[in-house]
Structure formats: C-alpha cells, structure tokens
Amino acid sequence: MSRQFSISVFCAAICIAGSLSAAPPTQKAPNFLILLADDMGFSDAGCYGGEISTPYIDWLAQEGVRFTQAYNTARCWPTRAALLTGFYAQHVRRDYLPGVPESGGVKGVRPAWARLLPALLKPAGYQTYHSGKWHVDRPALEGGFDHSYTLEDQDRYFSPKKHQLDGHALPEPKPGYYATAAIADHAVDFLKLHAEQTPKAPFLAYVAFTSPHFPLQAPQEDVDRYKGRFSEETEALRERRLNRLWDMGLLKNAELSDPDAPAKPWTGLSAEERKAFAVRMEIHAAMVDRMDREIGRILEQLKAMGALDNTVVLFLSDNGASAESLVRGDGNRGQAQPGSAQSYLCLEAQGANLSNTPLRYSKKFVHEGGISTPLIVRWPAGMKARGELREQPVHVMDVTPTLLKLAGVPWPAKAGDAAVPPADGVDLSGVLKENKALASRPLWWSHEDHRAFRLGDWKWVATKGQPGELYYLRADRAETRDLALANMERLVEMEAQWSKMAARFQQDVRVPAVVNATTEAR
C-alpha cells in the first residue's frame, strides 16, 4: 500500500470510520448495495492511484478487497445488462454482434429467460430499490424493483427534463438540484422506508450514478477544490499515477502506454489547449469527489439502520473514461462558466488518457483502458479480508451469480416456459472470502465491431477494421508490446474461439422456444 493512500485512508478514518461502525444485523441473509459510477477511469479514485479526494471509496477499499483485473463491457448499457443478468450483453440482445445489427443493441429487448437480479432475489424475500441511471430495456419496476428513482436525462445535471419516481413523471426540479445528490437522496429515502416498513427483510439497493459522465457539470464550490491541480504536463500526472499504482501493488506489470489519438503530446498543445485540459479535469475531479461524498451519506444511512456490516457493498464503473467530444443537451451558451448548467464540456482524449492511466484507449474500445474497472467489495459479516487485493480476472457479469450465491438463491432453471441457459458469469464468493483461484475461462468482448478475447494471460484484441493484436497481460497489462507476429498460430486460434462464442450467443437468442416467449417472467 502506498504511503499516500495509507495517509489518506488514515485521515479519512479519523472522520468517518468510527461513525460507520455498525450494530449487528437484524437478519442473516446479506443485504446488497451496488454503487455504479458512469465513465469513471480506472485510476481516478485515490485507492486506485488517483489524486482525486475519495475518502469513502478509499475506506471501502481499506475495509474490503480491491480487484486489479476487473472488467466491464466498454459501454454503459451493455455493462448494465451484464451486471444485472449474469450474461454477456450480446447473449441477451443488449448489444449487437459484428455484422448482425439486428441481434441487439441499445434498443434490444432481453429474452424472457434473461431476468434481472432484483426479480431473481424476490423469492428469497428481498426488498429491491433503484436510484439513478437505468439504460436497461423495460422500466425498472418491470425488472423487479419495488421502488425506483429513474433519471433519464443524462445531459443536464442541474435541471433534468425527464426523471421519474416509481414510474410517475416528476416536474423539472427547483434551483439547488444536482443529479448526483438527488440520486443519493432517493437511495437514502428508500433505505429509510425499508427500515420503517420491512426492517427484518434483506434488501438490494442499486445506485447508478451518472457522474462523471459528460456533460462536465458540477457546483462551483466543488470545482474550486481542484483549482490548479491539473496544470502540470499530462505525462507527469500519468507517471505519478502509475507510480502510485506500482506502490500499491495494483499494476506491478504495467508500463505507461503512449497517448492515444487524438490526444497530443503536451509539447504539441497550445497554451489555450493546456488550460482547457486543466479546466476539464478540475470539473471531472469535482464530479468524482461529490459522488464520493454522496456515497458517504448512503453508508451513514446503512450505519444508522444497523445494516452496514451485513451489507455487501460493491463499487465499480460501467466503462473507462470517455475520450468523446460532442455537444448535446442545451449546448454551450456563449461564454458560460465551465462546469455550469449553461456549459457542455466533455473530458476528451487528453483527460481520458489521464483517467485511464496507464491503460490504452478509452470508453467504447475493448483495449484495457475501455474495459477495465476499479472494483471494490466490502462485507465484514462474511469476509475476513481487510485492505487486500484480488488479482483474478473477473467481469461485471459475475456480479449476479455471486450475489445469488451469497443470498442462498439457486440459479434458475426456467423463466415461465423458457429454459434459462447457464450463466455466462461465475460465482466469486470463494474469491471474496478466501482468495480462491478461479478455473481458467475465456473472457469475450464485442462493441461497435471492436473485438477482444482473453484466455489465461493472453489477450487478442482488434479495433474495427484493423488486424488483430496479441498481448501477454501478465507482463504487459497496458498493451504496449504487440506479440502477434511472433505468435500467429495463437492469434488465429483465439480469433476462431471468439467467433465460436459469438455464434453460440446468436443461436441462444434466436431459439424459437425462447423468442416466442413474449413477456418477461417476473
């Protein structure tokens, strides 16, 4: 553990650890709290090497385990599908297979057998709550949640035009609204309701923040906390993050990857471009910082309920930081203050390179920078580990099988008349509790015709329209040395295995007995 992280956690502990000590739980089955960030880079949090203040996230890491090789799907809606179903998104029509656009996507509808985690937990008596971004087919209440605050407008942090409470449209909020705080407000409200009405029942709380997804918007007092923090050369900031990752033992096998296009070397940036980078990073950091403080409020509510120690808390991100540059929502109004409701800024490539340090590429790509997520799990009632690392390669699709196992709920055999295939994800309870090794399994990616396949420590990856690359991740996590030419036989075999899995997914979602089931079993 690095000295900086140790000091950060120690200082945070003085303020919060004592207040978060919890009374014994009132029921044996564990509660579940899933905290999902949106477009947060692998190394943004303090406990993953970042310079952003994240004392509550760091506290979770100190009290639980951090994964060094946890993966998502490179994009928001496929990750949410995989997280909540236990299947690859392409397996449940929530992303398309290359060359087969009709096989799924952002508007794809899950087969009847692909039920969501809250519906699967219902028979075990769980109360279920959702707050924040949704981006899954069908409304949250139809997916098994008892209550939901759904924020559908991701383009306006201060004044969303579309948000709902339990399926009922809410008016445009009054001044003082900020989406990150509102998501936490509703999560806390649901937990209070749970404590009042069903205190002995276990619960699932799924809190899906929109931070730090574009637009970069944050209260000015939060931005001011980071003024001047990112005025240095980008590569110096990246090197500092990498050194902290090395010190923590998180990425002992990584070097600093080259900046990804269209990011420019610092020497090639004008004074105006350097200032724009610093401003964007200040707002991005403010958004992560505020999310961390709102997470703290949710943890405080768990403590007040006596539920903190018997709640399995997971923190992760839906994809890597975004290098996109676009304008949506209300656009940029004249000389609007950056970060205000009148501005619309994106992190862009320069900032994404820093946030994903030291990994290559960003959101939408299936190189490590696009698919790697920080993953923290804390559960004192069921795990002895404190501040430990877990180096097994894991995937967001493992969450549902794992939580079902911890809840004592078997994997379903049927959903109505439809047979349910075996989960693509695996149970990680042994990894969490005893750091058990995982049986070797392939990991598979496809998004916007970018493709990847990991088997053991080898990874084949191909960006759209480009030849495949091959990396040995045990020695090169940042994918800096392409070994394809020296290992063509291995590359061809891994590409063939990728295609076999793709064919299986397409067959499963098109079996007539499955496709003809028109309603989701609940």
C-alpha positions, 0 to 999 in steps of 0.5 A: 500500500502506498504511503499516500493512500495509507495517509489518506485512508488514515485521515479519512478514518479519523472522520468517518470510520468510527461513525460507520461502525455498525450494530449487528444485523437484524437478519442473516441473509446479506443485504446488497448495495451496488454503487455504479459510477458512469465513465469513471477511469480506472485510476481516478479514485485515490485507492486506485492511484488517483489524486482525486479526494475519495475518502469513502471509496478509499475506506471501502477499499481499506475495509474490503478487497480491491480487484486489479483485473476487473472488467466491464463491457466498454459501454454503459448499457451493455455493462448494465445488462451484464451486471444485472443478468449474469450474461454477456450483453450480446447473449441477451440482445443488449448489444449487437454482434459484428455484422448482425445489427439486428441481434441487439443493441441499445434498443434490444429487448432481453429474452424472457429467460434473461431476468434481472437480479432484483426479480431473481432475489424476490423469492428469497424475500428481498426488498429491491430499490433503484436510484439513478441511471437505468439504460436497461430495456423495460422500466425498472419496476418491470425488472423487479424493483419495488421502488425506483428513482429513474433519471433519464436525462443524462445531459443536464445535471442541474435541471433534468427534463425527464426523471421519474419516481416509481414510474410517475413523471416528476416536474423539472426540479427547483434551483439547488438540484444536482443529479448526483445528490438527488440520486443519493437522496432517493437511495437514502429515502428508500433505505429509510422506508425499508427500515420503517416498513420491512426492517427484518427483510434483506434488501438490494439497493442499486445506485447508478450514478451518472457522474462523471459522465459528460456533460462536465457539470458540477457546483462551483464550490466543488470545482474550486477544490481542484483549482490548479491541480491539473496544470502540470504536463499530462505525462507527469500526472500519468507517471505519478499515477502509475507510480502510485499504482506500482506502490500499491501493488495494483499494476506491478506489470504495467508500463505507461502506454503512449497517448492515444489519438487524438490526444497530443503530446503536451509539447504539441498543445497550445497554451489555450489547449493546456488550460482547457485540459486543466479546466476539464479535469478540475470539473471531472475531479469535482464530479468524482469527489461529490459522488464520493461524498454522496456515497458517504451519506448512503453508508451513514444511512446503512450505519444508522439502520444497523445494516452496514456490516451485513451489507455487501457493498460493491463499487465499480464503473460501467466503462473507462473514461470517455475520450468523446467530444460532442455537444448535446443537451442545451449546448454551450451558451456563449461564454458560460462558466465551465462546469455550469448548467449553461456549459457542455464540456466533455473530458476528451482524449487528453483527460481520458488518457489521464483517467485511464492511466496507464491503460490504452484507449478509452470508453467504447474500445475493448483495449484495457483502458475501455474495459477495465474497472476499479472494483471494490467489495466490502462485507465484514459479516462474511469476509475476513479480508481487510485492505487486500487485493484480488488479482483474478480476472473477473467481469461485471457479469459475475456480479449476479451469480455471486450475489445469488450465491451469497443470498442462498438463491439457486440459479434458475432453471426456467423463466415461465416456459423458457429454459434459462441457459447457464450463466455466462458469469461465475460465482466469486464468493470463494474469491471474496472470502478466501482468495480462491483461484478461479478455473481458467475461462475465456473472457469475450468482448464485442462493441461497435465491431471492436473485438477482444478475447482473453484466455489465461494471460493472453489477450487478442484484441482488434479495433474495427477494421484493423488486424488483430493484436496479441498481448501477454497481460501478465507482463504487459497489462497496458498493451504496449508490446504487440506479440502477434507476429511472433505468435500467429498460430495463437492469434488465429486460434483465439480469433476462431474461439471468439467467433465460436462464442459469438455464434453460440450467443446468436443461436441462444437468442434466436431459439424459437422456444425462447423468442416466442416467449413474449413477456418477461417472467417476473 
